[in-house]
Amino acid sequence: MRYTVRDLDPADRDDDGAPGERARSDLAAAFQSAAVDQLVAGLEAAVERTGCERLAVVGGVAANQALRLAVGERFAGLRVSVPPLELCTDNAAMIGAAGWHRLIRRGPDPAGFAVDPGLEEWA
């Protein structure tokens, strides 16, 4: 995106040199299309690899209407779950809540604590 903006034709820029309204709109649409295509391709690969019959799209990315539509169309033969828009939030709040409950339950970690990226403790 950086290089695309850098290389914009001067006719696509405002007087201050920033991308004009039409260019910004086109760039945003192109970026969204590329992102949705990439996410759907990843889901297709996972479905093909696993043979799953159910698919869930969750988290903040599930709030994107273009992704919701693309997943619904591409995976019409599968059981697709996408939560209501108001439940499609960033996972940071969930991680914060999990950390809070862990703090209450076990207290603070000592300096130099070991990281548990697989969350084996909670599995």
N, C-alpha and C positions, 0 to 999 in steps of 0.2 A: 504494500500500500504506500509505503514511504516513497519508493521510487516512482510509482505511478503518479503520485501527487507532484513530486519533483519535476517529472517530465511532462506535465500538463501543458497544452498549448496556451500561449498567452491569451488567446481569445476566450478560454474557459476560466479565466481568473477575474476577480474583482479588481477595482482600481488599486487596492492595497496589496495585490499580489496573491491573496488567498484564493483558493478554489471558489468559483462562483456557485450560486445556489443550485443550478442545474448539474454542475460537475459534482458537488457534494452529494446530491441525490443519486446520481448515477453510480458514484463510487460506493456509497452505502449499499445500494441494491446489489451491485456486483460482489461486494464482500459478503453480504448475507447469502447470496446464491452459492458462492464458492464454499462457505462454511457449512451450509445445509447439505450440499452435495457431498462434502467430505464426511460429515457425520452419518448420512444415510449409507454411504459406501462402507463405512466401518461397521455399521449395524448389519448390512447385507453380508459382509464377510463373516461376522460372528454367527449369524443365523445359519449360513451355509456350513460353517465349521462345526457347529454344535447340533444342528437339526432341531433347534428349539421350536416350540409351537406357541410360545408366549413371549411377549416383548414389552418392556416397560421403559418409558422415557421419563426421567425424573430430574429434579434439581432445577436450578435457574435456567438452564438451556431449554427446558421443556416449556418455558413461557413464550418462546419464539413461535409465532403463528405460522410462519413459513415452514419451520421444522415440523410442527404438529401436523400440518397438511401433508407434507411430503412423506412422513412416516405412515400416516393413515392411508395414503394412496399406494405407496410401495409395498406395504405389508398388510394389505387388505385380507389376505388369506390366513393371517395369524391372529391370535388374540392379543390385541395391542392395548396397553393401559397407559394413559396419560392423565395425570391428576388435573383437577380443576385449576384454572389459572391462579387463583388465590393461594394455592398450595405449592406452586412452583417457585420455591425460593432458593436462594443461595444456601449451600450447606454450611456456611460459616456459623450461622446461628446454631445449627445442630451440633457442630463441633464444640462451640463455646458452652452449650448446655451440657454436653457430655463431660467436658473438662470440669465444669462447676460441680457436677454430681460426683465425679471422681475425687475432687478436692475435698468435698464434704465427707466422703466415705473414708478416704485414706490420708487426708492431710497433704501438706505440700511435699513435693519431692526434694530430696537433699541435693545440694550442688553436685553436678557431674552425674546426674541420673542417666540410666540407660533408656534409649529410645525404643519404642515398641511399634514399628511401622505396620506390622501385620495385625496389630491389636489382638495378639494371642490371648492376652489376659481376659478379653471379653468374648472370645470365640466359644 
